[in-house]
Amino acid sequence: MKSLIFIGIQNELTRKNNLYTEKLFFDSINSAIKDYCESDSNNIFVQQNNNQL
């Protein structure tokens, strides 16, 4: 069984540094989540809670 793990995708930190094209990045993430959900694989999300982020 495969697992897809997302750890703390920080919109503001990556947006400030121009590290990705926002629409393409989130379309890719959403597509991967959908594919893994449909294949009965595990999706693991870890979100940080920090007022500065």
GUDREN-363598 format. One record per residue: residue number from 1; x, y, z of N, C-alpha, C in turn. Coordinates in nm, 2 decimals, padded with zeros to 4 digits. Each point is the difference from the previous one (the first is absolute). Layout:
N
+-----+--------+--------+--------+--------+--------+--------+--------+--------+--------+
:   n :    n_u :    n_v :    n_w :   ca_u :   ca_v :   ca_w :    c_u :    c_v :    c_w :
+-----+--------+--------+--------+--------+--------+--------+--------+--------+--------+
: NUM :      X :      Y :      Z :      X :      Y :      Z :      X :      Y :      Z :
...
+-----+--------+--------+--------+--------+--------+--------+--------+--------+--------+
//
This chain:
53
+-----+--------+--------+--------+--------+--------+--------+--------+--------+--------+
:   n :    n_u :    n_v :    n_w :   ca_u :   ca_v :   ca_w :    c_u :    c_v :    c_w :
+-----+--------+--------+--------+--------+--------+--------+--------+--------+--------+
:   1 :  00.08 : -00.12 :  00.00 : -00.08 :  00.12 :  00.00 :  00.09 :  00.12 :  00.00 :
:   2 : -00.04 :  00.10 : -00.08 :  00.07 :  00.13 : -00.01 : -00.06 :  00.10 :  00.09 :
:   3 :  00.07 :  00.10 :  00.04 : -00.05 :  00.11 :  00.08 :  00.05 :  00.13 : -00.06 :
:   4 : -00.08 :  00.10 :  00.00 :  00.03 :  00.14 : -00.04 :  00.00 :  00.09 :  00.12 :
:   5 :  00.11 :  00.06 :  00.02 :  00.02 :  00.08 :  00.13 :  00.02 :  00.15 : -00.04 :
:   6 : -00.08 :  00.09 :  00.06 :  00.02 :  00.14 : -00.02 :  00.03 :  00.06 :  00.13 :
:   7 :  00.11 :  00.07 :  00.01 :  00.04 :  00.06 :  00.13 :  00.01 :  00.15 : -00.02 :
:   8 : -00.08 :  00.07 :  00.07 :  00.00 :  00.15 :  00.01 :  00.03 :  00.08 : -00.13 :
:   9 : -00.09 : -00.01 : -00.10 :  00.01 :  00.08 : -00.11 : -00.03 :  00.14 :  00.04 :
:  10 :  00.09 :  00.09 :  00.00 : -00.02 :  00.14 :  00.05 : -00.01 :  00.09 : -00.12 :
:  11 : -00.12 :  00.05 : -00.03 : -00.03 :  00.08 : -00.11 :  00.08 :  00.13 :  00.00 :
:  12 :  00.00 :  00.07 :  00.11 :  00.07 :  00.13 :  00.00 :  00.15 : -00.01 : -00.01 :
:  13 :  00.06 : -00.10 :  00.06 :  00.14 : -00.01 : -00.01 :  00.05 : -00.03 : -00.14 :
:  14 : -00.07 : -00.09 : -00.07 :  00.04 : -00.04 : -00.13 : -00.04 :  00.11 : -00.10 :
:  15 : -00.11 :  00.07 :  00.02 : -00.05 :  00.10 : -00.09 :  00.10 :  00.12 :  00.00 :
:  16 :  00.05 :  00.03 :  00.12 :  00.09 :  00.12 :  00.01 :  00.13 : -00.03 : -00.07 :
:  17 :  00.04 : -00.12 : -00.01 :  00.13 : -00.03 : -00.07 : -00.02 : -00.05 : -00.14 :
:  18 : -00.12 :  00.01 : -00.06 : -00.03 : -00.03 : -00.14 :  00.05 : -00.14 : -00.03 :
:  19 : -00.02 : -00.10 :  00.09 :  00.05 : -00.13 : -00.02 : -00.08 : -00.09 : -00.10 :
:  20 : -00.12 :  00.05 : -00.03 : -00.09 : -00.09 : -00.08 : -00.11 :  00.09 : -00.07 :
:  21 : -00.05 : -00.05 : -00.11 : -00.12 :  00.06 : -00.06 : -00.12 : -00.06 :  00.08 :
:  22 : -00.07 :  00.09 :  00.07 : -00.10 : -00.04 :  00.10 : -00.11 : -00.09 : -00.06 :
:  23 : -00.06 :  00.03 : -00.11 : -00.11 : -00.08 : -00.06 :  00.06 : -00.14 : -00.03 :
:  24 :  00.11 : -00.01 : -00.07 :  00.06 : -00.13 : -00.04 :  00.03 : -00.08 :  00.13 :
:  25 :  00.06 :  00.07 :  00.09 :  00.04 : -00.07 :  00.13 : -00.12 : -00.07 :  00.07 :
:  26 : -00.11 :  00.08 :  00.02 : -00.11 : -00.05 :  00.07 : -00.08 : -00.10 : -00.09 :
:  27 :  00.00 :  00.02 : -00.13 : -00.07 : -00.10 : -00.09 :  00.07 : -00.13 :  00.01 :
:  28 :  00.14 :  00.00 :  00.01 :  00.08 : -00.12 :  00.01 : -00.03 : -00.07 :  00.14 :
:  29 :  00.00 :  00.08 :  00.10 : -00.03 : -00.06 :  00.14 : -00.14 : -00.06 :  00.00 :
:  30 : -00.10 :  00.07 : -00.05 : -00.14 : -00.05 :  00.00 : -00.01 : -00.13 : -00.08 :
:  31 :  00.07 :  00.00 : -00.12 : -00.01 : -00.12 : -00.08 :  00.06 : -00.12 :  00.07 :
:  32 :  00.12 :  00.02 :  00.07 :  00.06 : -00.11 :  00.07 : -00.09 : -00.05 :  00.11 :
:  33 : -00.06 :  00.09 :  00.07 : -00.09 : -00.04 :  00.11 : -00.12 : -00.08 : -00.06 :
:  34 : -00.06 :  00.04 : -00.10 : -00.11 : -00.07 : -00.07 :  00.05 : -00.14 : -00.04 :
:  35 :  00.11 : -00.01 : -00.07 :  00.05 : -00.13 : -00.04 :  00.02 : -00.10 :  00.11 :
:  36 :  00.06 :  00.05 :  00.11 :  00.03 : -00.08 :  00.11 : -00.13 : -00.04 :  00.07 :
:  37 : -00.10 :  00.09 :  00.01 : -00.13 : -00.04 :  00.06 : -00.07 : -00.11 : -00.08 :
:  38 :  00.01 :  00.02 : -00.13 : -00.07 : -00.10 : -00.08 :  00.07 : -00.14 :  00.00 :
:  39 :  00.13 :  00.00 :  00.03 :  00.07 : -00.13 :  00.01 :  00.00 : -00.06 :  00.13 :
:  40 : -00.08 :  00.05 :  00.10 : -00.01 : -00.05 :  00.14 :  00.14 :  00.01 :  00.07 :
:  41 :  00.09 :  00.09 : -00.05 :  00.12 :  00.02 :  00.07 : -00.02 :  00.10 :  00.12 :
:  42 :  00.10 :  00.01 :  00.08 : -00.01 :  00.09 :  00.12 :  00.04 :  00.14 : -00.05 :
:  43 : -00.07 :  00.10 :  00.05 :  00.04 :  00.14 : -00.01 :  00.02 :  00.05 :  00.14 :
:  44 :  00.12 :  00.06 :  00.03 :  00.03 :  00.05 :  00.13 :  00.03 :  00.14 : -00.01 :
:  45 : -00.07 :  00.08 :  00.08 :  00.02 :  00.15 :  00.00 :  00.05 :  00.04 :  00.14 :
:  46 :  00.11 :  00.08 :  00.00 :  00.05 :  00.06 :  00.12 :  00.00 :  00.15 : -00.02 :
:  47 : -00.07 :  00.07 :  00.08 : -00.01 :  00.15 : -00.01 :  00.05 :  00.06 :  00.12 :
:  48 :  00.09 :  00.10 : -00.02 :  00.06 :  00.08 :  00.11 : -00.10 :  00.11 :  00.04 :
:  49 :  00.00 :  00.03 :  00.12 : -00.08 :  00.11 :  00.05 :  00.09 :  00.11 :  00.06 :
:  50 :  00.02 :  00.11 : -00.08 :  00.09 :  00.10 :  00.04 : -00.05 :  00.13 : -00.05 :
:  51 : -00.02 :  00.10 :  00.08 : -00.06 :  00.13 : -00.04 :  00.10 :  00.07 : -00.09 :
:  52 :  00.13 : -00.03 :  00.00 :  00.09 :  00.07 : -00.08 :  00.00 : -00.05 : -00.14 :
:  53 : -00.05 : -00.12 : -00.03 :  00.00 : -00.06 : -00.13 : -00.13 :  00.03 : -00.07 :
+-----+--------+--------+--------+--------+--------+--------+--------+--------+--------+
//
